[in-house]
């Protein structure tokens, strides 16, 4: 038990020293999970799911660039940590909005479908593609665990990571001054 506490403390300290590590790991995990659900599990994403994926791609990019700056006092590392934190809060908002749409707490977009049409296709091909396209609605829960959907988990992990990064940044600034 004592070894477990020591290990958990070491992990928290590792991420506390540079919270961009946690942001990168969390976004990579959520994005990887989303693609695994799509390509292995056959769970097709809706338009709001795609929005959340794009935000996680931005978090990955911002945190990866921020991780290139090794010095903890580098101003560019602070800047990228700030932008990453903003992106994490945006991710939280998008995921929370989607979870609310799924729970029917508010109305979602009326055009929430997922279809890929070829711009060079003939009218017959376009019509056939539209007729055979699988309609993916944003207000339908495609998968859940313990009553929480993927959007709900995205909200929880994104918001938790945003809070962790925010608190770590505040602590770093306090120690600096």
N, C-alpha and C positions, 0 to 999 in steps of 0.2 A: 504494500500500500504506500509506503514511504517512497519507494522508487517511482511509482506512478505519479505521485504529487510532484516529485522532482522533474520528471519527464514533461509533465504538463506545463510546469513553470518555465522550463527551457524552451518549449515550443512557443509559448506566449511571448517570452522575451525575444525570441528570434524574429517574430513578426512585429513586435512593438518597436524594435530598433529600426526596422525599415518596413512600414506597413504596406508599401507598394507590393511586397512579396505576397501578402495575403490577398490583395486586390487582384493581382495577376492569377494566382492559384484559384481563387473563387470563380472568377469569370471564365477561366479556361475549363474548370470543372463543370460549371453550369452550361457553357456552350457545348462542350463535349457530350454532356448528358443529353442535351436537346437534339444534337445530331444523331446520337445513338438511338434515342427514342424514334426519330424519324426514319433512319435508314436500316436499323436492325428491328425495331419494334413496330414499324409501319404506322406510327402516329404522325399524321400530316399536320404541319403548323398552319395556323390562321394568320391573318395580316398582323394582328397585335403580337403574335409570337415572333414574327419576323422583326418587328420593331425592337423587341427586347433583345433579339440576337444581335442586331446592328449596334445597339448600345454596348453590349458586352464585347463586341469587336473593338469598339472605341476604347473601352476600359483596358483591354489587352494591349492595344497600341500605346496608349498613354502611360500605363504602368511599366511596360517593357522599356520605353525610352527613358522614363524616370529611373529605372533600375540600372541604366548604363552609367549614371553618375554615382560613383562610389562614395564620395565624401559626404558625410551626414550634414555638413554645413553648406554644401553647394546650393546656391540660390535656385539653379535650374531644377534640382531635385525637389525643392520645396514647391516650385511652380507646377511641376508635373504631378506632384502629390496632390496639390490643390485642384488641378483639373480632373485628376482621377477621382477625387472625392466628389466633385460636382457631378461627374458622370455616374458615380455610384448612386447618388441621390436621384438622378434622373431615371436610372434603372429601377430604383425602388418605386418611384412614381408610376412608371409605365407598367411594372408588374402589378402594383397595387390596383391600378386602374383596370387592368385586364382581369385580375381576380374578382374585382367588384362587378365587372360585366358578367363574368361566369356565374356569380352568385345572384345575379339579377338585382343588385343593389342600385344600379343605374344603367341607362341605355348605352349600348356600344355603338360603334360606327355601323351604318346601314349597308356599307359595301364590304363587309368583313368576309371575304372569300379568298381562296388561294387557287390561282390558276396561272399556268404559264402558256401564253399564246405566242406563236411564232409570227413575227411582224411581216415576213415574206410569204406567208401562206395564202392560198386562194380562199375565197369566201366559203366554198364548200368545206375546205379543211378547217377553217376557223369555226364554222358552225358545228362540225363533227367534234372538234376539240372542246367546244363549249358544252355540248350535249354529254360528252363522256367524262368531263371534269368532275372530280369529287369535290363537293361543296363542303368547305370547312368553316363552321360558324364559330365566331369568337365567344359567343355566350354558351357554348357547350363545353363541358369539362371532358377532355379526351382521356385523362388519366389522373388518378388521385391516390394518395396514401394517407391513411388516418384522417380522411375528410379534407385534406389540403391538396389543391391542384398544383401542377407544375408552376403556374403563374404565382400561386401563393408561396411556394417554396422559393421561387426567384425573389419575391418581395422580401421574405424573411432573411435570406442569405445576403441579398444586396443591401438591405437596410442595416443589418447587423454589421456587415463589413464596413459600410459607410460610417457608422458610429465608431467602430474600432479605429478606423483610419483618422477620423476627426479627433478622437481623444488622444491618440498617439501624437498627432501633429500639435495639439495644444500642449501636451506634456513636453515635447521637444522644444517648443517656443518658450515655455516657462523655464526650462533648464538653461536655455541659451541666454536669457536675460537676467 
